Amino acid sequence: MTRLRLTNFRNYATFRHDGDRRPVVLTGPNGAGKTNLLEAISYLAPGRGLRGARLTDIDRRGATNNETGSSLPSGWGVAATVQTLDGPVDIGTGREPDSTRRTVRVSNQDATNQATLANYVSIVWLTPQMDRLFIDSASARRRFLDRLAYGFDPSHASRVNAYDHAMRERARLLKTGRRDNDWLAALEDTMAERGVAIAAARLSLTDRLNDIATVAAGPFPRARITAGGAIEDWLREGPALAAEDRLRERLAANRGLDADSGRTTEGAHRSDLVVSHIEKQMPAELCSTGEQKALLIAIILAHARLLSEHNGAAPLMLLDEVAAHLDSERRRALFAEILEHGAQAWMTGADPALFDEISPRHASFYTVQDAIATPL
């Protein structure tokens, strides 16, 4: 990403960055706006950003017209130029004033939906809140896994959206008691086709990540990574069409149960990411907080290596306070890996000394204070 522009995003009235492919380091006190910059970049990928915020919560607060004292129109925008294998592409997203929808533009043309963004940029992030990923809900791990999958298959985002939409519509019909069997069958057919494709993509990705993460050397732990779930088990046993038929039959058979419980009891939304620490022979959820963070970083680095080999380009990495709880050996290893694979990582930290191992020749440095980012 060689150009970034923000307008009325969180505590930023504006922000401009013009750079190259080098990593970017943002340092400054807590509350200065470092994480807000990372969140803005995260909206250049499909989804709800690294905080999962409502679109209206992102509007800059307290902005007024200097002449009239009235509040400025709401809305926000993020625009960037990303360097792809086919050349530079301008992408942007935001919320127009008085709109509840998020708009997406590519090369100055309106895009059909936000899933289009996955065709141009792959973004993965780590935040302090994700330190609990392995003891958090399975839904958080699925979202994490799906973000990793977008980098290998941009259409994965469209399939996830289509599956979720069909599942919501089916739940609504069952809740209202409208047993339109033809309509339900059509929705379940969509869920079966998309759900098996989603599970297949997750299974393929975890198998490939596992090949790298289980043999990785260095200060980060070796991780065993698998996609767990009924559909994944069916795919291990037989062909995808058989798994589709099986899910379609289960959904039809479970209509009464799902109507009573108010939830869909089987499907791709029930899968999970299962990780274990190889050296300790321990599930990730039973490891210490520090070990869990190291396992997460190991997965992110394995993903970046895979993308570099598969696509010829590493993902954008948003690493919020990533160095704060790493010892010097692991910090050096992390920075060396990022530089070796040419990943543009945007990293934040309150203490500039945490990034002493990175030469200013190899990264762009900003100090952030009260939503003003000053290049160093």
C-alpha positions in Angstrom: 0.0 0.0 0.0 1.8 3.1 -1.2 -0.9 5.7 -0.5 -3.4 6.0 2.3 -6.0 8.7 2.9 -8.5 9.0 5.8 -11.4 11.4 6.2 -13.4 11.8 9.4 -12.3 8.4 10.7 -12.5 8.1 14.5 -10.3 10.9 15.9 -8.8 11.7 12.6 -10.1 14.6 10.5 -7.6 13.7 7.8 -4.6 11.5 7.5 -2.1 11.1 4.6 0.5 8.5 4.0 2.6 8.3 0.8 5.3 5.6 1.0 6.7 2.4 -0.5 6.4 -1.3 0.3 8.4 -1.0 3.6 6.8 -1.7 7.0 5.4 1.2 8.9 6.0 1.7 12.6 3.6 3.9 14.7 4.7 4.9 18.2 3.1 7.2 20.7 1.1 7.3 23.9 -2.1 5.2 24.5 -5.2 6.9 23.1 -3.2 8.9 20.5 -4.9 7.1 17.5 -2.4 4.4 16.6 -5.0 1.6 16.6 -7.5 3.8 14.7 -5.1 3.9 11.8 -4.8 0.1 11.8 -8.6 -0.2 12.0 -9.0 2.2 9.0 -6.7 -0.1 6.9 -8.6 -3.1 8.0 -11.7 -1.8 6.2 -9.9 -2.2 2.9 -10.7 -5.9 3.3 -14.1 -7.5 3.4 -15.8 -7.6 6.8 -16.4 -5.4 9.8 -12.9 -4.3 10.5 -10.6 -5.3 13.3 -12.9 -3.9 16.0 -16.2 -5.2 14.5 -17.7 -1.8 15.0 -21.0 -0.4 13.7 -20.5 1.9 10.7 -21.9 4.9 12.5 -19.6 4.4 15.5 -16.6 5.2 13.2 -17.7 8.8 12.5 -15.4 11.4 13.8 -16.9 13.0 16.9 -17.1 16.6 17.8 -16.3 18.0 14.3 -18.0 21.4 13.8 -18.2 24.2 11.2 -15.9 27.0 12.3 -18.2 29.7 11.0 -21.6 28.4 12.1 -20.6 26.2 15.0 -23.0 23.5 13.7 -22.0 19.8 13.5 -20.4 18.7 10.3 -22.1 16.0 8.2 -21.4 12.4 9.4 -19.7 9.8 7.3 -16.2 8.6 6.9 -13.8 7.4 4.2 -10.7 5.4 3.7 -8.8 5.4 0.3 -5.6 3.7 -0.8 -3.4 2.7 -3.7 -2.3 -0.9 -3.5 0.4 -2.4 -5.6 -0.9 -5.7 -7.2 0.8 -8.1 -9.6 -1.1 -6.3 -12.4 0.0 -2.9 -11.3 -1.4 -0.2 -8.9 -5.1 -0.1 -8.1 -7.0 2.6 -6.3 -9.5 1.2 -3.7 -11.7 2.9 -1.2 -14.6 2.4 1.2 -16.6 4.4 3.6 -20.0 5.6 4.7 -21.8 8.5 3.0 -23.5 11.1 5.2 -27.0 9.9 6.2 -26.4 6.5 4.8 -26.4 3.2 6.8 -24.6 1.3 4.1 -20.9 0.9 3.4 -19.8 1.8 -0.1 -16.8 0.4 -2.0 -15.0 1.8 -5.0 -12.3 0.2 -7.2 -10.6 2.4 -9.8 -13.2 5.1 -9.2 -16.0 2.7 -10.0 -18.7 1.6 -7.6 -18.2 -2.1 -6.6 -21.1 -4.5 -6.3 -20.1 -5.4 -2.7 -17.3 -5.3 -0.3 -16.2 -8.9 -1.1 -14.7 -7.3 -4.3 -11.9 -5.9 -2.1 -10.4 -9.4 -1.5 -9.4 -9.4 -5.2 -6.9 -6.7 -4.6 -5.6 -6.9 -1.1 -5.1 -9.5 1.6 -5.1 -8.2 5.2 -4.5 -10.0 8.4 -4.3 -8.5 11.9 -3.4 -9.2 15.5 -4.7 -7.1 18.3 -4.3 -7.4 22.1 -7.9 -8.5 22.3 -7.0 -11.5 20.1 -4.7 -12.8 22.8 -7.8 -14.7 24.0 -8.5 -16.2 20.6 -7.9 -19.8 21.7 -10.1 -19.5 24.7 -12.7 -17.2 23.0 -15.8 -18.4 21.1 -15.5 -20.6 18.0 -17.0 -17.8 16.0 -14.0 -15.6 16.6 -11.7 -18.4 15.4 -13.8 -18.9 12.3 -13.6 -15.2 11.4 -9.9 -15.3 11.9 -9.5 -18.4 9.7 -11.8 -16.9 7.0 -9.7 -13.8 6.9 -6.7 -16.0 6.2 -8.6 -17.8 3.5 -9.5 -14.6 1.6 -5.8 -14.2 0.6 -5.9 -17.5 -1.3 -9.4 -17.4 -2.6 -11.1 -13.9 -2.9 -14.4 -15.6 -3.7 -14.4 -17.2 -0.2 -15.8 -13.9 1.1 -18.7 -14.0 -1.3 -19.5 -17.6 -0.3 -19.4 -16.8 3.4 -21.8 -13.8 2.9 -24.1 -15.9 0.7 -24.2 -18.7 3.3 -24.8 -16.3 6.2 -27.6 -14.6 4.3 -29.3 -17.9 3.5 -29.0 -19.1 7.1 -30.6 -15.8 8.4 -33.4 -16.1 5.9 -34.1 -19.7 6.8 -34.1 -18.9 10.6 -36.5 -16.0 9.9 -38.9 -18.3 8.1 -38.7 -21.0 10.8 -39.3 -18.4 13.5 -42.4 -17.0 11.8 -43.8 -20.5 11.3 -44.0 -20.0 7.5 -43.2 -23.6 6.5 -42.8 -22.8 2.8 -41.1 -26.1 1.9 -39.9 -24.9 -1.6 -38.4 -21.7 -0.2 -36.8 -23.5 2.7 -35.4 -26.1 0.3 -33.9 -23.4 -1.9 -32.3 -21.7 1.1 -31.0 -25.1 2.3 -29.6 -25.8 -1.1 -27.6 -22.6 -1.0 -26.4 -23.4 2.5 -25.3 -26.9 1.4 -23.4 -25.7 -1.7 -21.8 -22.7 -0.1 -21.2 -24.4 3.3 -19.3 -27.3 1.8 -17.2 -24.9 -0.4 -16.4 -22.8 2.7 -15.4 -25.9 4.7 -13.3 -27.2 1.8 -11.4 -23.8 1.7 -10.8 -23.9 5.4 -9.7 -27.5 5.3 -7.3 -26.8 2.4 -5.9 -23.7 4.1 -5.3 -25.4 7.5 -3.6 -28.4 5.8 -1.2 -26.0 4.0 -0.6 -23.9 7.1 0.1 -27.1 9.0 2.7 -28.2 6.6 4.7 -25.1 7.3 3.9 -24.4 11.0 4.7 -27.9 12.1 8.3 -27.8 10.8 9.0 -24.1 11.4 12.3 -23.4 13.2 13.2 -20.5 15.4 12.0 -18.9 18.6 8.3 -19.3 17.8 6.6 -22.5 18.7 5.6 -25.2 16.2 1.9 -25.3 15.8 -0.4 -28.1 14.7 -3.4 -26.5 12.9 -6.6 -28.2 11.8 -10.1 -27.3 10.8 -12.6 -29.1 13.0 -16.3 -29.7 12.2 -18.8 -32.2 10.9 -18.5 -31.0 7.3 -14.7 -31.1 7.4 -15.0 -34.7 8.6 -17.3 -35.6 5.8 -14.9 -34.0 3.3 -12.1 -36.1 4.7 -14.2 -39.2 4.2 -15.6 -38.6 0.7 -16.4 -36.3 -2.2 -17.8 -32.8 -1.9 -21.1 -33.7 -3.6 -21.8 -36.4 -1.0 -21.1 -33.8 1.7 -23.5 -31.4 0.1 -26.2 -34.0 0.0 -25.6 -35.0 3.6 -25.8 -31.4 4.8 -28.9 -30.7 2.7 -30.6 -33.8 4.3 -29.6 -32.7 7.8 -30.9 -29.2 7.4 -34.3 -30.5 6.2 -34.5 -33.0 9.0 -33.6 -30.4 11.6 -36.3 -27.8 10.7 -38.4 -28.5 13.7 -35.5 -28.6 16.1 -34.0 -25.3 14.6 -37.4 -23.6 14.8 -37.8 -24.5 18.5 -34.2 -23.6 19.5 -34.0 -20.5 17.4 -30.6 -21.5 15.9 -29.2 -23.6 13.1 -27.8 -26.7 14.7 -25.6 -27.9 11.8 -23.6 -26.2 9.1 -20.4 -24.4 8.2 -21.0 -21.9 11.0 -20.3 -24.7 13.5 -16.8 -25.3 12.4 -13.7 -24.4 14.5 -10.0 -23.8 14.3 -8.1 -26.3 16.4 -4.5 -25.4 17.3 -2.0 -27.2 19.6 1.6 -26.5 20.8 3.7 -29.4 19.3 6.6 -29.2 21.7 4.4 -29.1 24.8 1.9 -31.5 23.3 -0.8 -29.2 24.6 -4.0 -27.7 23.1 -3.5 -24.0 22.6 -6.4 -23.1 25.0 -4.4 -24.7 27.8 -1.2 -22.9 27.1 0.0 -19.8 28.9 -1.0 -16.3 27.6 2.5 -15.8 26.3 2.6 -19.1 24.5 -0.8 -18.4 23.0 0.5 -15.1 21.6 3.5 -16.8 20.2 1.4 -19.5 18.6 -0.8 -16.8 17.0 2.3 -15.1 15.6 3.6 -18.4 14.3 0.3 -18.9 12.4 0.4 -15.4 10.9 4.0 -15.9 9.8 3.2 -19.2 8.2 0.3 -17.6 6.4 2.6 -14.8 5.1 5.1 -17.4 3.8 2.3 -19.3 2.1 0.9 -16.2 0.4 4.4 -15.2 -0.7 4.8 -18.5 -2.4 1.3 -18.8 -3.8 0.5 -15.3 -4.9 4.0 -13.8 -5.3 3.0 -11.2 -2.7 2.7 -11.2 1.1 -0.4 -9.9 2.9 -0.7 -6.5 4.6 -0.1 -7.2 8.3 -1.7 -5.0 11.0 0.1 -5.8 14.3 -1.2 -3.8 17.2 1.1 -3.7 20.2 2.6 -6.9 18.9 6.1 -6.4 20.4 5.0 -5.4 23.9 5.1 -8.9 25.4 7.8 -10.5 23.3 11.4 -10.9 24.5 14.2 -9.5 22.4 14.9 -12.8 20.6 11.3 -13.1 19.4 11.1 -9.4 18.4 14.2 -9.8 16.3 12.8 -13.0 14.7 9.5 -11.3 14.0 11.0 -8.3 12.3 13.5 -10.4 10.3 10.6 -12.6 9.0 8.6 -9.6 8.0 11.5 -8.0 6.1 12.6 -11.3 4.5 9.2 -12.0 2.9 8.6 -8.4 1.9 5.4 -8.1 4.0 4.2 -4.5 4.6 3.4 -4.7 8.3 1.9 -1.7 10.1 3.0 -2.1 13.7 2.1 0.0 16.8 3.7 0.4 20.2 3.8 2.9 23.0 7.6 2.5 23.5 9.8 3.3 20.5 12.6 1.2 22.0 10.6 -1.9 21.1 11.5 -1.3 17.5 15.2 -0.5 17.9 16.0 -3.7 16.0 14.5 -2.2 12.8 16.6 0.2 10.9 15.0 3.4 9.6 16.3 2.3 6.2 14.0 -0.7 6.3 10.8 0.9 7.7 8.8 4.1 7.8 8.4 5.6 11.3 5.7 7.8 12.6 5.1 9.3 16.0 1.4 9.7 16.8 0.0 12.3 19.2 -3.6 13.5 19.3 -4.5 12.1 15.9 -1.5 13.8 14.3 1.0 11.4 12.7 4.4 12.9 12.2 7.0 11.2 10.0 10.4 10.6 11.7 
